[in-house]
């Protein structure tokens, strides 16, 4: 036959302290409080280490900053900065086409001013690199090189001006 020996509360070998046996409500309350504290601490640690790290610009530390702030490791919220985009650049207006443009013979769509030779107008078209900007163009009539400014127009045509009043549109 099996006999069980019961140890009176508060004596050596008892599993509970004597105060817990005398005050079961407070024992349960403190045990629950300890469990909640452990869970809250675990949750806070999980939140801290699982948040994605964001690169935020922070001002450099200065010598006048209090020393105790250096020991805090709380992440600071990112600062939202609203930036106004720059105003769109105005496209320079195309030079006014001179009256009396003529079509360069056999060109299929090259037009030049009266003071522009057909040979120079053809070289202007050949020198164009596909972008707005300035290109140096040789004139076989004068034997000189002239800076010509190219501008792509809204309709897709190109206007080149420069030299001695030269105007070429293609």
C-alpha positions in Angstrom: 0.0 0.0 0.0 1.2 3.5 -0.8 1.2 6.1 1.8 1.4 9.9 1.2 3.1 12.2 3.6 1.8 15.8 3.6 4.2 18.5 4.7 2.5 21.2 6.6 2.7 24.7 4.8 5.7 26.8 5.6 7.9 23.9 6.6 11.0 22.6 4.8 10.2 20.9 1.5 7.0 22.8 0.9 6.6 24.0 -2.7 5.0 27.3 -1.8 6.2 30.0 0.5 4.1 30.3 3.6 2.9 33.8 2.7 1.5 32.5 -0.6 -0.5 29.9 1.3 -1.8 32.5 3.7 -2.6 35.0 0.9 -3.6 33.1 -2.2 -5.1 36.1 -4.0 -1.9 38.1 -3.7 0.2 35.1 -4.8 -2.0 34.7 -7.9 -1.9 38.4 -8.6 1.9 38.7 -8.4 2.3 35.6 -10.5 0.0 37.0 -13.2 1.7 40.4 -13.0 5.1 38.7 -13.5 3.8 36.8 -16.6 2.3 40.0 -18.1 5.6 41.8 -17.6 7.6 39.1 -19.3 5.1 39.1 -22.3 5.2 42.9 -22.6 9.0 42.9 -22.5 9.2 40.1 -25.1 6.8 42.0 -27.4 8.6 45.3 -27.1 11.9 43.6 -27.9 10.4 41.8 -30.9 9.0 45.2 -32.2 12.3 46.9 -31.7 14.3 44.4 -33.6 11.8 43.5 -36.3 11.1 47.0 -37.5 12.7 47.7 -40.9 15.6 50.1 -40.6 15.2 53.4 -42.4 18.1 55.6 -43.4 17.3 59.0 -42.0 19.5 62.0 -42.1 20.2 63.1 -38.6 22.0 66.3 -37.6 25.5 65.8 -36.5 26.1 65.7 -32.8 27.5 68.9 -31.4 29.8 69.4 -28.4 27.0 71.2 -26.6 24.6 68.2 -26.7 24.0 66.7 -23.3 26.0 63.6 -22.7 23.1 61.5 -21.4 21.4 61.6 -24.9 24.3 59.5 -26.3 23.1 56.5 -24.3 19.5 56.4 -25.6 18.9 53.9 -28.4 15.3 54.7 -29.2 14.7 55.0 -32.9 13.5 58.4 -33.9 10.6 58.8 -36.4 11.6 59.7 -39.9 11.1 63.3 -40.8 8.9 64.0 -43.8 10.2 66.6 -46.1 8.1 68.1 -48.8 10.1 69.3 -51.8 8.6 71.6 -54.4 9.7 70.5 -57.9 11.5 73.1 -59.9 9.4 75.0 -62.5 9.7 73.5 -65.9 12.4 75.2 -68.1 10.9 77.4 -70.8 11.9 76.2 -74.2 13.4 79.1 -76.1 11.1 80.2 -78.9 12.2 79.3 -82.4 13.7 82.2 -84.2 11.2 83.9 -86.5 11.4 82.4 -89.9 12.6 85.0 -92.4 10.4 85.8 -95.3 11.5 84.5 -98.6 12.6 80.9 -97.6 13.4 78.8 -100.5 13.5 75.0 -100.8 16.9 73.7 -101.4 16.9 72.0 -104.8 16.5 68.3 -104.7 16.5 68.2 -100.9 13.0 67.0 -100.2 12.2 69.3 -97.4 15.2 71.6 -96.5 14.3 75.3 -96.5 16.9 78.1 -96.2 16.9 81.9 -96.0 17.9 84.0 -99.0 21.4 84.6 -97.6 22.0 80.9 -97.0 23.5 78.9 -99.9 22.1 75.5 -100.8 25.4 73.8 -100.2 25.7 75.3 -96.7 22.1 74.3 -95.9 22.8 70.7 -96.9 25.9 70.7 -94.6 23.8 72.1 -91.7 21.5 69.1 -92.1 24.4 66.7 -92.2 26.0 68.2 -89.1 22.9 67.8 -87.0 23.5 65.2 -84.2 19.9 64.7 -83.3 19.8 67.0 -80.3 19.3 70.7 -79.5 22.6 72.4 -79.2 25.4 74.1 -81.2 27.4 72.5 -84.0 30.2 73.9 -86.1 29.3 73.7 -89.8 31.6 74.3 -92.8 30.5 76.5 -95.7 31.9 75.4 -99.1 30.9 78.8 -100.5 32.8 81.0 -98.0 35.4 78.4 -96.9 34.6 79.3 -93.3 33.1 77.3 -90.4 30.1 78.8 -88.6 28.5 77.9 -85.2 24.9 76.9 -85.9 22.3 76.5 -83.0 19.8 73.7 -83.5 16.4 73.6 -81.9 13.8 70.8 -82.2 10.4 72.4 -82.8 7.1 71.1 -81.3 6.0 69.9 -84.8 9.2 67.8 -85.0 11.0 70.0 -87.5 14.5 71.4 -86.8 15.5 75.0 -87.1 19.2 75.9 -87.2 20.4 79.5 -87.0 23.7 81.2 -86.8 26.6 82.2 -89.0 25.9 85.5 -90.9 22.1 85.4 -90.6 21.8 81.8 -91.8 18.4 80.1 -91.2 17.8 76.5 -92.2 14.7 74.5 -91.4 14.3 70.8 -92.1 
